[in-house]
């Protein structure tokens, strides 16, 4: 009789862990119920797994599989061998996963009372198949009790256990499941750090071009980059299922299983603590702004991004907070005119972000995890146009205000600057409408050579209006 091949699930057949999948899916679906379940099940892991599985309702068919193990399972089935899943995860999920991949109906899993890991799993398998009556694939130290009672030990991504088993005379086959450092770096989204150039705006607006102003802003940009990366990690963990349904986001490190969820949670904590530490070393006001940014970003990730229009307003608010952060870090005054001017610009860019996603969408269904579908493109275009007009009107009013005259004596040059400003905004909207952008308009703007040219023209005209060119170069 051919011995069955028994596969552990978390970290072996799957490149993820179903307990943590359920935890983060539950936080996204019903945060309060998830937290209550965690506290109610303290010290009782089987009950926790059952409760979280019930709240989360994850799709097992979307979970990333380890290709090497999946290929082994397929070859074994073709050869007529029974392939069985044995996991500490909740039984309902394990049975669904087995059905998704055409594996044996016979599964071994936790049932709300017994946490089927380690010695408990070994005892259950020996009772069913006898000593050395099965081959077993696992991925961690907890599987040692099972490997020792299996005929052949298949060790996935845990060389120390493989060496120990081989030294003990066991038949060992090693399979790889590496975590690449570059995938962790990718999860931090360093390309998004370019958005923190917004922290420099208050320094430019106040004409404070000195090292005493610039140095704290540079440190503030580091703090904001770390804070933003910590939230990007949380956002990706909350969006695992939505990302797996997306044509490009499915390749993100957590959605694709390149980086384990537990690693992501550790990275989140480290980045958040580093950001708050740097913020505290600058000043209390900046620390408060960083905390506001992180809390608002978490609220956005948990709930606000699923609410029509609220998500666009929140995006605009998060961009605006960066400007306030730059002022707080360098202790530079930021005028109310500036905040009122930039907010409608960021409303426009928030609409551009959604327009781009909807233009590139393949159906009229709402975007996964969002409140918009392709029929909303017209409304988003209208709001983007209103934001553009609003920003230009506010800029004009600023140019004729007392504060505007004080900083920019040559008013007519500010009016000339409104021409490339309008061109830049209109071009951004059109590029979003036709799906010609990156999914994030700020990141796109920092790479768009023509757009950067327009921004440089605007900045040059504003310096001219302020008399800075003559002050710097004479004449």
C-alpha positions in Angstrom: 0.0 0.0 0.0 1.3 3.4 -1.0 2.0 5.7 2.0 0.0 9.0 2.0 1.8 12.3 1.6 0.8 14.6 4.5 1.3 18.3 4.1 1.3 21.0 6.8 -0.6 24.1 5.6 0.8 27.3 7.1 4.2 28.0 5.7 4.4 24.7 3.8 1.6 24.2 1.3 0.7 27.9 1.7 3.2 30.7 1.7 1.2 32.4 4.4 -0.4 31.6 7.8 -4.2 31.3 8.0 -4.4 32.4 11.6 -2.8 35.7 10.7 -4.8 35.9 7.5 -8.0 35.7 9.5 -6.8 38.2 12.1 -6.1 40.9 9.6 -9.1 40.1 7.5 -11.2 40.3 10.7 -9.7 43.7 11.6 -10.7 45.0 8.2 -14.2 43.5 8.3 -15.2 44.0 12.0 -12.3 45.4 14.1 -14.3 45.4 17.4 -15.5 41.8 17.0 -11.9 40.7 16.1 -10.4 42.4 19.2 -13.1 40.9 21.5 -12.4 37.5 20.1 -8.7 37.8 20.7 -9.2 38.8 24.4 -11.9 36.2 24.9 -9.7 33.4 23.6 -6.5 34.3 25.5 -4.7 31.1 26.3 -7.0 29.0 24.1 -5.5 29.0 20.6 -7.9 26.5 19.0 -10.9 28.6 20.1 -9.1 31.8 18.8 -8.6 30.2 15.4 -12.2 29.1 15.2 -13.5 32.5 16.2 -11.3 34.5 13.8 -12.2 32.1 10.9 -15.9 32.8 11.6 -15.4 36.6 11.6 -13.0 36.8 8.7 -14.6 34.5 6.1 -11.4 34.5 4.0 -11.3 33.0 0.5 -8.9 30.0 0.7 -8.7 29.9 -3.1 -6.9 33.2 -3.2 -4.2 32.3 -0.7 -0.7 32.0 -2.1 0.7 28.5 -2.4 4.3 27.3 -2.3 4.9 26.3 -5.9 7.4 23.6 -5.1 5.1 21.9 -2.6 2.1 22.3 -4.8 4.0 20.7 -7.7 4.9 17.8 -5.4 1.3 17.4 -4.4 0.2 17.3 -8.0 2.8 14.8 -9.0 1.8 12.6 -6.0 -1.9 12.7 -7.0 -1.1 11.8 -10.6 0.9 8.9 -9.3 -2.2 7.7 -7.4 -1.0 8.8 -4.0 -3.4 10.3 -1.3 -2.3 13.8 -0.4 -3.7 14.9 2.9 -3.6 18.3 4.7 -2.8 18.3 8.4 -2.8 21.7 10.0 -3.1 23.6 13.2 -5.5 26.0 11.4 -9.2 25.9 11.8 -10.8 22.7 10.3 -13.4 24.6 8.2 -10.7 26.5 6.4 -8.5 23.5 5.9 -11.3 21.5 4.4 -12.1 24.3 2.0 -8.5 24.6 1.0 -8.3 20.8 0.3 -11.4 21.1 -1.9 -10.0 24.1 -3.8 -6.9 22.1 -4.9 -8.6 18.7 -5.3 -6.7 17.1 -2.3 -8.0 14.3 -0.1 -11.3 14.9 1.7 -9.6 13.5 4.8 -8.0 16.3 6.7 -6.5 16.8 10.2 -7.0 20.2 11.7 -7.9 22.2 14.9 -11.6 22.0 15.8 -12.1 24.8 18.4 -11.1 22.5 21.3 -7.9 20.8 20.2 -5.0 22.9 18.7 -3.6 20.3 16.3 0.1 21.1 16.3 3.3 19.4 17.4 2.8 16.3 19.5 -1.0 16.4 19.1 -0.7 16.3 15.3 1.9 13.5 15.5 -0.4 11.4 17.7 -3.4 11.9 15.4 -1.4 10.9 12.3 0.2 7.9 13.9 -3.2 6.7 15.1 -4.5 7.0 11.5 -1.6 5.6 9.6 0.7 3.9 12.1 4.4 4.6 13.0 6.3 5.5 9.9 3.1 5.0 7.9 3.2 8.4 6.1 5.6 11.0 4.7 5.3 14.5 6.2 6.1 18.0 4.9 6.4 20.8 7.4 8.3 24.1 7.9 9.2 24.8 11.5 10.5 23.5 14.8 7.0 22.7 16.0 6.9 20.0 13.3 9.8 18.1 14.7 7.5 15.8 16.7 5.7 14.8 13.5 8.9 14.4 11.3 10.4 12.0 13.9 7.4 9.6 13.5 7.1 9.9 9.7 8.9 7.7 7.2 10.3 10.6 5.1 10.7 14.1 6.4 10.2 16.9 3.8 11.5 20.1 5.4 10.4 23.4 3.8 12.7 26.4 4.5 14.1 25.3 7.8 17.7 24.1 7.4 18.4 23.7 11.1 15.6 21.1 11.5 16.8 19.4 8.3 20.3 19.0 9.7 19.1 17.8 13.1 16.8 15.1 11.5 19.6 14.0 9.1 22.0 13.6 12.1 19.4 11.4 13.8 19.3 9.1 10.8 16.0 10.2 9.3 15.3 10.4 5.5 15.2 14.1 4.7 14.3 16.1 1.6 14.8 19.9 1.8 12.5 22.3 -0.1 13.2 26.1 -0.2 10.9 28.9 0.9 13.2 31.9 1.2 12.3 35.4 2.4 14.3 37.9 0.3 15.4 41.2 1.9 14.5 43.1 -1.2 10.9 41.9 -0.8 10.8 43.4 2.7 12.2 46.7 1.3 9.6 46.6 -1.4 6.8 46.3 1.2 8.0 49.6 2.7 7.3 51.2 -0.7 10.4 53.5 -0.7 9.2 55.0 -4.0 6.4 56.6 -2.0 8.8 58.5 0.1 9.1 61.1 -2.6 5.7 62.4 -1.4 7.5 63.8 1.7 9.0 66.5 -0.5 5.8 68.3 0.5 7.4 69.0 3.9 9.6 71.5 2.2 6.7 73.7 1.0 6.5 75.8 4.2 10.2 76.6 4.0 9.8 77.8 0.4 6.6 79.7 1.1 8.3 81.5 4.1 11.5 82.2 2.1 13.6 80.6 4.8 16.5 79.2 2.9 19.0 78.4 5.6 20.5 75.2 7.2 18.8 75.9 10.6 15.4 75.5 8.8 16.4 72.8 6.3 18.1 70.3 8.6 15.1 69.6 10.9 12.9 69.3 7.8 15.2 66.7 6.4 15.0 64.7 9.7 11.2 65.2 9.6 11.2 63.7 6.1 13.0 60.6 7.4 10.5 60.3 10.3 7.5 60.7 7.9 9.0 58.1 5.5 9.2 55.6 8.4 5.7 56.5 9.6 4.3 56.2 6.2 6.0 52.9 5.6 4.6 51.5 8.8 1.1 52.4 7.7 1.7 51.0 4.2 2.6 47.6 5.8 -0.7 47.8 7.9 -2.7 48.8 4.8 -1.3 45.9 2.8 -2.1 43.4 5.6 -5.6 44.7 5.8 -6.0 44.6 2.0 -4.7 41.1 1.4 -7.8 39.7 -0.3 -8.5 42.9 -2.3 -4.9 43.0 -3.5 -5.1 39.4 -4.7 -8.1 40.3 -6.8 -6.2 43.3 -8.4 -4.3 42.8 -11.7 -1.0 44.3 -10.4 -1.3 44.6 -6.6 -1.5 40.8 -6.4 2.3 40.8 -6.7 2.8 42.9 -3.6 5.1 41.1 -1.0 2.4 40.2 1.5 -0.4 39.4 -1.0 1.9 37.1 -3.0 3.4 35.5 0.2 6.9 36.7 -0.5 7.1 38.1 3.0 5.4 36.4 6.0 2.7 38.3 7.8 4.5 38.0 11.1 7.6 39.6 9.5 5.4 42.5 8.3 4.0 43.0 11.8 7.5 43.2 13.2 8.5 45.7 10.5 5.5 47.8 11.3 6.4 48.1 15.0 10.1 48.9 14.2 9.2 51.6 11.7 6.6 53.2 13.9 8.9 53.3 16.9 11.7 54.8 14.9 9.4 57.5 13.4 8.1 58.5 16.8 11.6 58.5 18.3 12.9 60.9 15.6 9.7 63.1 15.9 10.2 63.3 19.7 13.8 64.4 19.2 12.7 67.3 17.0 9.8 68.9 19.0 6.5 68.2 20.6 4.5 69.9 17.9 6.0 67.7 15.2 5.4 64.6 17.3 1.8 65.6 17.5 1.5 65.9 13.8 3.2 62.5 13.2 0.7 60.9 15.6 -2.2 62.6 13.9 -0.9 61.4 10.5 -0.6 57.8 11.8 -4.0 57.7 13.5 -5.7 59.2 10.4 -3.9 56.8 8.1 -4.9 53.8 10.3 -8.5 55.1 10.2 -8.3 55.4 6.5 -6.9 51.9 6.1 -9.5 50.4 8.5 -12.7 52.1 7.3 -12.5 55.5 5.5 -11.1 54.3 2.2 -14.2 52.3 1.7 -16.5 55.3 2.0 -17.3 57.3 -1.2 -15.9 60.9 -1.2 -14.7 60.5 2.4 -11.7 58.6 1.1 -10.8 61.4 -1.4 -11.1 64.1 1.4 -9.0 61.9 3.7 -6.3 61.5 1.0 -6.3 65.3 0.6 -6.0 65.7 4.4 -3.1 63.3 4.6 -1.2 65.3 1.9 -2.0 68.5 3.8 -0.8 67.1 7.1 2.6 66.6 5.4 2.8 70.4 4.8 1.8 71.1 8.4 4.5 68.7 9.5 7.2 70.6 7.6 6.1 73.8 9.3 6.1 72.2 12.7 9.5 70.5 12.3 11.3 73.7 11.3 9.0 75.9 13.4 8.0 78.0 10.4 4.7 79.8 10.2 2.3 78.4 7.7 -0.5 80.8 6.6 -4.1 79.8 6.4 -4.1 80.9 2.8 -1.5 78.3 2.0 -3.5 75.5 3.6 -6.8 76.6 1.9 -4.9 76.8 -1.4 -3.3 73.4 -1.3 -6.3 71.4 0.0 -8.4 71.7 -3.2 -5.2 70.8 -5.2 -5.0 67.6 -3.1 -8.7 67.0 -3.6 -8.0 67.2 -7.3 -5.1 64.7 -7.0 -7.2 62.4 -4.8 -9.8 62.3 -7.6 -7.1 61.7 -10.2 -5.9 58.7 -8.2 -9.3 57.1 -8.3 -9.9 58.1 -11.9 -6.7 56.3 -12.9 -7.7 53.1 -11.0 -11.2 53.2 -12.6 -9.9 53.8 -16.1 -7.6 50.8 -15.8 -10.3 48.6 -14.2 -11.6 45.7 -16.4 -15.2 45.8 -15.3 -17.9 48.1 -14.0 -17.9 46.4 -10.6 -16.7 48.5 -7.6 -13.0 48.4 -7.0 -12.0 45.8 -4.4 -12.0 47.5 -1.0 -13.2 50.8 -2.5 -16.6 52.5 -2.9 -16.2 53.4 -6.6 -16.9 51.8 -9.9 -16.4 52.9 -13.5 -19.8 54.7 -13.6 -18.4 57.2 -11.0 -15.7 58.5 -13.4 -17.9 61.4 -14.4 -18.5 62.5 -10.8 -14.8 62.2 -10.0 -13.9 64.3 -13.0 -16.4 67.0 -12.0 -15.0 67.2 -8.4 -11.4 67.3 -9.8 -12.4 70.2 -12.0 -14.0 72.0 -9.0 -10.8 71.5 -7.0 -8.7 72.9 -9.9 -10.9 76.0 -10.2 -11.0 76.4 -6.4 -7.2 76.3 -6.1 -6.8 78.9 -8.8 -9.4 81.3 -7.3 -7.8 81.0 -3.8 -4.3 81.6 -5.3 -5.7 84.8 -7.0 -7.3 86.0 -3.8 -4.0 85.4 -2.0 -2.1 87.4 -4.6 -4.2 90.5 -3.8 -4.2 90.0 0.0 -2.1 92.0 2.4 0.0 89.0 3.2 0.5 88.2 -0.5 1.7 91.8 -1.2 4.1 91.5 1.7 5.8 88.4 0.5 5.3 88.9 -3.3 5.4 92.6 -4.1 5.1 92.2 -7.9 1.6 90.9 -8.0 1.2 90.6 -11.8 3.9 87.9 -11.9 1.9 85.8 -9.6 -1.0 86.1 -12.1 1.4 84.9 -14.9 2.3 81.9 -12.6 -1.4 80.9 -12.7 -1.1 79.9 -16.3 1.4 77.0 -15.9 -0.3 76.2 -12.6 -3.6 75.7 -14.5 -1.9 73.7 -17.2 -0.3 71.4 -14.7 -3.5 70.7 -12.9 -5.6 70.2 -16.1 -2.9 67.9 -17.5 -2.9 65.8 -14.3 -6.7 65.4 -14.5 -6.6 64.4 -18.2 -3.8 61.9 -17.6 -5.9 60.4 -14.9 -9.0 60.3 -17.1 -7.2 58.5 -19.8 -5.4 56.1 -17.4 -1.9 57.4 -18.3 -0.6 57.8 -14.8 0.9 55.8 -12.0 -1.7 54.8 -9.4 -0.4 57.6 -7.1 -0.4 61.1 -8.7 2.2 62.6 -6.3 4.7 59.8 -7.2 3.9 60.3 -10.9 4.3 64.0 -10.6 7.8 63.6 -9.2 8.8 61.5 -12.2 7.0 63.4 -14.9 9.6 65.5 -16.7 7.1 67.8 -18.5 5.1 68.3 -15.3 8.3 69.0 -13.3 9.2 71.6 -15.9 5.9 73.3 -15.3 6.4 73.2 -11.6 9.9 74.8 -12.0 8.4 77.6 -14.1 5.8 78.2 -11.4 8.4 78.3 -8.7 10.7 80.6 -10.7 7.9 83.0 -11.3 7.0 83.1 -7.6 10.7 83.7 -6.7 10.7 86.6 -9.3 7.5 88.0 -7.8 9.1 87.9 -4.3 12.2 89.6 -5.6 14.4 86.7 -4.6 16.3 86.4 -7.9 17.5 90.0 -7.6 18.3 89.5 -3.9 20.4 86.4 -4.7 22.0 87.4 -7.9 21.9 91.3 -7.8 20.4 93.6 -10.5 
